[in-house]
Amino acid sequence: MHAKDVLIDGYGRIQEEVHAAVDGLGPEELNARPSGDANSIAWLIWHLTRVQDDHIADASGLDQVWLAQDWSKRFGLKLPLGDTGYGHSPAKVAKVRVDSPDLLTGYYDAVHEQTLGFLRGLTARDLERIVDENWDPPVSLGVRLVSVLSDDLQHVGQAAYVRGLLQSAAA
């Protein structure tokens, strides 16, 4: 098995969990925050997708799906176009509101397709390419891809946890 196949499998698991986290939820559940400084399911899924989109586009030289496929317009958020949610205050988290899980999964699926297209074309040598020299040691493409995978899995797990909290409170 090639390392890219492991990455493809890992990113596929994110897609499955994104769908599971939002399936069947309405606007109230998607946008609910367990406390005033907590993240909503909508914010968590939007953020993990924005980070994946941003980082994969940067590493691959492709345009971000957010801009190229007009997802920024579909979401209609009152945030800067390049915003990924990194470092958001509770007030900014509150600005990320969606009315449908389909918007979140549609955007994630589009980013996922671009990610898979990029991953399928990789060689072992590609994974060694340095993509960020701002760290010591510099970050290779392989490390960056695992970092995004890890971050996304953490955030989708948080979304599943919030979903469980909401369902428990409603029961």
C-alpha positions in Angstrom: 0.0 0.0 0.0 1.3 3.4 -1.0 1.2 6.3 1.5 -1.2 8.1 -0.7 -3.7 5.2 -0.4 -3.6 5.6 3.4 -4.2 9.3 3.0 -7.1 8.7 0.6 -8.6 6.3 3.1 -8.2 8.8 5.9 -9.8 11.7 4.0 -12.6 9.3 3.1 -13.3 8.7 6.7 -13.6 12.5 7.3 -16.2 12.6 4.6 -18.2 9.8 6.2 -18.1 11.5 9.6 -19.0 14.9 8.2 -22.2 13.4 6.7 -23.0 11.5 9.9 -22.5 14.6 12.1 -25.1 16.7 10.2 -27.5 14.2 8.7 -31.1 15.0 9.5 -30.3 18.2 11.5 -32.3 21.4 11.1 -31.1 25.0 11.5 -31.7 25.1 15.2 -29.4 22.0 15.9 -26.8 23.0 13.3 -26.4 26.5 14.9 -26.8 25.6 18.6 -23.9 26.2 20.8 -23.7 24.3 24.1 -22.4 27.5 25.8 -21.7 31.1 24.7 -18.1 30.4 23.9 -18.6 26.9 22.4 -18.6 26.1 18.7 -21.7 25.0 16.8 -21.9 22.0 14.6 -22.2 24.3 11.6 -19.1 26.2 12.6 -17.1 23.1 13.2 -17.9 21.5 9.8 -17.5 24.8 7.9 -14.1 25.4 9.6 -12.7 22.0 9.0 -13.8 22.2 5.4 -12.3 25.7 5.0 -9.0 24.6 6.4 -8.8 21.5 4.2 -9.8 23.6 1.2 -7.2 26.3 2.0 -4.3 23.9 2.7 -5.0 21.5 -0.2 -5.3 24.4 -2.6 -2.1 25.9 -1.3 -0.2 22.6 -1.5 -1.5 21.7 -4.9 -1.5 25.0 -6.6 -5.2 24.8 -7.3 -7.8 27.4 -6.6 -9.8 27.1 -3.4 -13.2 25.5 -4.0 -14.7 28.2 -1.7 -14.0 30.8 -4.3 -13.8 28.9 -7.6 -17.2 27.2 -7.2 -18.9 30.2 -5.5 -19.4 28.5 -2.1 -18.6 31.7 -0.4 -21.7 33.3 -2.1 -23.9 30.3 -1.3 -23.0 30.5 2.4 -23.3 34.3 2.4 -21.3 34.8 5.6 -20.3 38.2 6.7 -16.6 37.3 7.0 -13.6 38.0 4.8 -13.4 35.7 1.8 -10.2 34.1 2.9 -11.4 33.4 6.4 -11.0 29.8 7.5 -12.2 30.3 11.1 -8.7 30.0 12.6 -8.6 32.0 15.8 -12.3 32.9 15.7 -13.7 34.7 18.8 -17.1 33.6 20.1 -18.6 36.6 18.2 -17.1 35.4 14.9 -18.2 31.8 15.6 -21.8 33.2 15.9 -21.5 34.6 12.4 -21.3 31.2 10.8 -24.9 30.1 10.5 -26.4 27.7 8.0 -30.0 26.6 7.4 -29.3 23.2 5.9 -26.9 20.3 6.3 -26.9 20.0 2.5 -25.0 23.3 2.3 -22.3 21.9 4.6 -22.0 18.5 3.0 -22.2 20.0 -0.5 -19.2 22.2 0.2 -17.3 19.4 2.0 -18.0 17.0 -0.9 -16.7 19.5 -3.4 -13.5 20.0 -1.3 -13.2 16.2 -0.8 -13.3 15.7 -4.6 -10.5 18.2 -5.2 -8.5 16.6 -2.3 -8.9 13.1 -3.8 -7.9 14.3 -7.3 -4.7 15.8 -5.8 -3.9 12.8 -3.6 -4.4 10.3 -6.4 -1.6 12.0 -8.5 1.0 12.0 -5.7 4.2 10.0 -5.7 6.3 9.1 -2.7 8.8 11.8 -3.7 6.0 14.4 -3.8 5.3 13.8 -0.1 8.9 14.8 0.7 8.5 18.3 -0.9 8.8 21.1 1.6 5.7 23.2 1.6 6.3 25.5 4.6 9.7 26.7 5.8 8.3 28.7 8.7 8.8 25.7 11.0 11.8 23.9 12.4 12.0 21.4 10.9 10.4 22.6 7.7 7.0 21.0 6.9 6.9 18.5 4.1 3.7 17.9 2.0 3.2 14.5 3.7 3.4 16.1 7.1 1.0 18.9 6.1 -1.5 16.3 4.7 -1.4 14.4 7.9 -1.8 17.6 9.9 -5.0 18.6 8.0 -6.3 15.0 8.4 -5.7 15.1 12.1 -7.3 18.5 12.5 -10.3 17.6 10.5 -10.9 14.4 12.4 -10.7 16.3 15.7 -13.2 18.8 14.6 -15.7 16.3 13.1 -15.4 14.4 16.4 -16.3 17.6 18.2 -19.3 18.1 15.9 -20.4 14.5 16.7 -20.0 15.3 20.4 -22.1 18.5 20.2 -24.7 16.5 18.3 -24.8 14.0 21.1 -25.2 16.7 23.7 -28.1 18.2 21.8 -29.8 14.9 21.3 -29.3 14.0 25.0 -30.8 17.4 26.1 -33.8 16.9 23.8 -34.6 13.4 25.1 
